[in-house]
Amino acid sequence: MTVPQSSLAAVETGLLAAGIPAELVREALLTYTEAKRRYFLGDYMPNAIEGGRFSEAVVRNMQGDSTGKFTPLGDSKFKADQVIRQLEPESSACDSIRFHIRRSLRVIYDIRNKRDTGHPGDGIDPNVQGATIVVAVMAWVMAELVRLHHAVDPVEAQALIEELATREVPMIQVFNNKPRILSDFRASDHVLVLLYWAGQEGSTLTELSSWTPPGMRANM
């Protein structure tokens, strides 16, 4: 996990408070975190699938904003590419939704539909390239959703956007709600990595102590 759970919980709470349907919020966050987890484990191929599911959840929300209702998750009649095309002439939507988010989701969706179409002879794994752009675009879209929809003050919204869009610590994984660094560092560097991961929210001395190996705690 590269984004602190507290940040994801705050994103979920804010998007729900803004009126986005709960099933769409949870689907977007689930696929976002799963895509990031797999990417940092080097499991690239499923990222296009998770990105497609993420795109369909966000497109459904935009569909609901535009028409007053959205196609339920799991409905085989839903065609994301058709809805994406229909959103551009929607004059009531802001430019970010009509153009930027819509076109960004189309990139993810096209990669999902055309995965494994790279040239095998060029020595480049197309799954690595596809997964890299998918997770980057997903992070940008999540940050943009926070900016557009969060029912929080501008300072908090900006902090959440920075967490989602920039903070990457693949050497950390979370076990039993505690971050664990998967590399060996001296105590000072160990703490600095944890503080970077904690981000804008920061950490108390008690939390830092609980996150570090016992042998380091005497020097905290």
C-alpha positions as CSV (number, residue, x, y, z in Angstrom):
1,M,0.0,0.0,0.0
2,T,1.5,3.3,-1.0
3,V,-1.2,5.7,0.2
4,P,-1.8,5.8,3.9
5,Q,-5.1,4.2,4.9
6,S,-6.1,7.4,6.8
7,S,-5.9,9.4,3.5
8,L,-8.0,6.8,1.6
9,A,-10.6,6.9,4.4
10,A,-10.7,10.7,4.2
11,V,-11.1,10.5,0.4
12,E,-14.0,8.1,0.8
13,T,-15.7,10.2,3.5
14,G,-15.4,13.3,1.4
15,L,-16.7,11.8,-1.8
16,L,-19.6,10.2,0.0
17,A,-20.4,13.6,1.7
18,A,-20.4,15.2,-1.8
19,G,-23.2,12.8,-2.9
20,I,-21.3,10.3,-5.0
21,P,-23.1,6.9,-4.7
22,A,-21.4,4.7,-2.2
23,E,-21.0,1.7,-4.5
24,L,-19.1,3.8,-7.1
25,V,-16.9,5.4,-4.4
26,R,-15.9,2.0,-3.0
27,E,-15.4,0.5,-6.5
28,A,-13.1,3.3,-7.5
29,L,-11.1,3.2,-4.3
30,L,-10.8,-0.6,-4.3
31,T,-9.6,-0.8,-7.9
32,Y,-7.2,2.2,-7.4
33,T,-5.5,0.6,-4.3
34,E,-5.4,-2.8,-5.9
35,A,-3.8,-1.5,-9.1
36,K,-1.2,0.4,-7.1
37,R,-0.4,-2.7,-4.9
38,R,0.0,-4.9,-7.9
39,Y,2.2,-2.4,-9.7
40,F,4.7,-2.2,-6.9
41,L,4.8,-6.0,-6.6
42,G,5.7,-6.1,-10.3
43,D,2.4,-7.8,-11.2
44,Y,1.7,-5.6,-14.2
45,M,-0.8,-7.5,-16.3
46,P,-3.9,-7.1,-14.0
47,N,-3.4,-3.3,-13.9
48,A,-5.3,-2.7,-17.1
49,I,-8.2,-4.7,-15.8
50,E,-8.3,-2.8,-12.5
51,G,-7.9,0.4,-14.5
52,G,-10.9,-0.5,-16.6
53,R,-13.0,-1.2,-13.6
54,F,-11.9,2.1,-12.1
55,S,-12.8,4.0,-15.3
56,E,-16.2,2.4,-15.4
57,A,-17.0,3.5,-11.8
58,V,-15.9,7.1,-12.5
59,V,-17.7,7.2,-15.9
60,R,-20.9,6.0,-14.1
61,N,-20.6,8.8,-11.7
62,M,-20.3,11.3,-14.5
63,Q,-23.2,9.6,-16.2
64,G,-25.3,10.1,-13.0
65,D,-24.3,13.8,-12.8
66,S,-25.3,14.3,-16.4
67,T,-28.6,12.4,-16.6
68,G,-29.7,12.0,-13.0
69,K,-29.1,8.2,-13.0
70,F,-26.3,5.7,-13.8
71,T,-26.2,2.2,-15.1
72,P,-25.7,-0.2,-12.2
73,L,-22.4,-1.9,-11.7
74,G,-22.4,-5.3,-13.3
75,D,-24.9,-4.4,-16.0
76,S,-23.6,-5.9,-19.2
77,K,-25.5,-3.3,-21.3
78,F,-23.2,-0.5,-20.0
79,K,-20.8,0.7,-22.6
80,A,-18.2,3.0,-21.1
81,D,-16.8,4.2,-24.5
82,Q,-20.3,5.3,-25.6
83,V,-20.9,7.2,-22.3
84,I,-17.5,8.8,-22.6
85,R,-18.3,10.2,-26.1
86,Q,-21.6,11.5,-24.9
87,L,-20.1,13.5,-22.0
88,E,-18.2,16.0,-24.2
89,P,-21.2,18.0,-25.4
90,E,-22.7,18.1,-21.9
91,S,-22.6,21.9,-21.4
92,S,-23.5,21.8,-17.7
93,A,-20.4,19.9,-16.8
94,C,-17.1,21.7,-16.0
95,D,-14.2,21.5,-18.5
96,S,-12.3,19.1,-16.2
97,I,-15.1,16.5,-16.5
98,R,-16.0,17.2,-20.1
99,F,-12.4,17.1,-21.4
100,H,-9.6,16.2,-19.1
101,I,-11.1,13.4,-16.9
102,R,-13.1,12.0,-19.8
103,R,-10.1,11.8,-22.1
104,S,-7.9,10.4,-19.3
105,L,-10.3,7.6,-18.7
106,R,-10.4,6.9,-22.4
107,V,-6.7,6.3,-22.3
108,I,-7.1,3.7,-19.5
109,Y,-10.0,2.1,-21.2
110,D,-8.2,1.7,-24.5
111,I,-5.2,0.1,-22.8
112,R,-7.6,-2.3,-21.1
113,N,-9.2,-3.2,-24.4
114,K,-5.9,-3.5,-26.4
115,R,-3.6,-5.0,-23.8
116,D,-0.9,-7.4,-25.1
117,T,-0.9,-5.7,-28.5
118,G,2.7,-4.5,-28.3
119,H,5.4,-5.8,-30.7
120,P,6.9,-9.0,-29.1
121,G,10.1,-8.5,-31.2
122,D,11.1,-5.1,-29.8
123,G,12.2,-6.6,-26.4
124,I,9.8,-4.3,-24.4
125,D,7.0,-5.8,-22.3
126,P,3.9,-3.8,-23.1
127,N,2.4,-4.7,-19.8
128,V,5.0,-2.6,-18.0
129,Q,4.4,0.4,-20.1
130,G,0.6,0.0,-19.9
131,A,0.6,-0.5,-16.1
132,T,2.8,2.6,-15.6
133,I,0.5,4.9,-17.4
134,V,-2.6,3.3,-15.9
135,V,-1.6,3.8,-12.3
136,A,-0.4,7.4,-13.0
137,V,-3.6,8.4,-14.7
138,M,-5.7,6.7,-12.0
139,A,-3.8,8.8,-9.3
140,W,-4.4,12.0,-11.3
141,V,-8.1,11.3,-11.7
142,M,-8.5,10.5,-8.0
143,A,-6.8,13.7,-7.1
144,E,-9.1,15.6,-9.6
145,L,-12.2,14.0,-8.0
146,V,-11.0,15.2,-4.6
147,R,-10.5,18.7,-6.0
148,L,-14.0,18.8,-7.7
149,H,-16.2,17.0,-5.2
150,H,-14.7,17.1,-1.7
151,A,-16.9,18.8,0.9
152,V,-13.8,19.9,2.9
153,D,-11.9,23.1,3.2
154,P,-9.3,24.0,0.5
155,V,-6.3,23.2,2.7
156,E,-7.5,19.7,3.5
157,A,-8.4,19.0,-0.1
158,Q,-4.9,20.2,-1.2
159,A,-3.3,17.9,1.3
160,L,-5.3,14.9,0.1
161,I,-4.5,15.7,-3.5
162,E,-0.8,15.8,-2.7
163,E,-1.0,12.4,-0.9
164,L,-2.8,10.8,-3.8
165,A,-0.8,12.3,-6.7
166,T,2.8,12.4,-5.5
167,R,3.5,10.2,-2.5
168,E,5.0,6.8,-3.6
169,V,6.9,4.6,-1.1
170,P,6.9,1.1,-2.7
171,M,9.4,-0.1,0.0
172,I,6.6,0.1,2.6
173,Q,3.8,-2.4,3.0
174,V,1.2,-2.3,5.7
175,F,0.6,-5.3,8.0
176,N,-2.0,-5.2,10.8
177,N,-2.5,-1.4,10.2
178,K,1.2,-0.7,10.7
179,P,3.8,0.2,8.0
180,R,6.8,-2.0,7.6
181,I,9.8,-1.0,5.6
182,L,11.1,-3.8,3.3
183,S,14.7,-2.6,3.3
184,D,17.4,-2.3,5.9
185,F,18.2,1.3,7.0
186,R,20.0,2.9,9.9
187,A,17.5,4.3,12.5
188,S,17.6,7.9,11.2
189,D,16.9,6.9,7.6
190,H,14.2,4.5,8.8
191,V,12.4,7.2,10.6
192,L,12.7,9.7,7.7
193,V,11.1,7.1,5.3
194,L,8.3,6.6,7.7
195,L,7.7,10.3,8.0
196,Y,7.7,10.8,4.3
197,W,5.1,8.0,4.0
198,A,3.0,9.6,6.7
199,G,2.8,12.7,4.6
200,Q,0.9,15.9,5.4
201,E,-0.9,14.1,8.4
202,G,2.4,13.5,10.1
203,S,3.0,11.1,13.0
204,T,3.3,11.2,16.8
205,L,6.4,9.9,18.5
206,T,4.3,7.1,20.0
207,E,3.2,6.0,16.5
208,L,6.8,6.2,15.1
209,S,8.0,4.1,18.0
210,S,5.4,1.5,17.3
211,W,6.3,1.4,13.6
212,T,10.1,0.9,14.2
213,P,11.9,-2.3,15.2
214,P,12.5,-2.6,18.9
215,G,16.3,-2.2,18.6
216,M,15.8,1.3,17.1
217,R,13.4,2.7,19.7
218,A,16.0,3.5,22.3
219,N,17.4,6.2,20.0
220,M,14.0,7.7,19.0
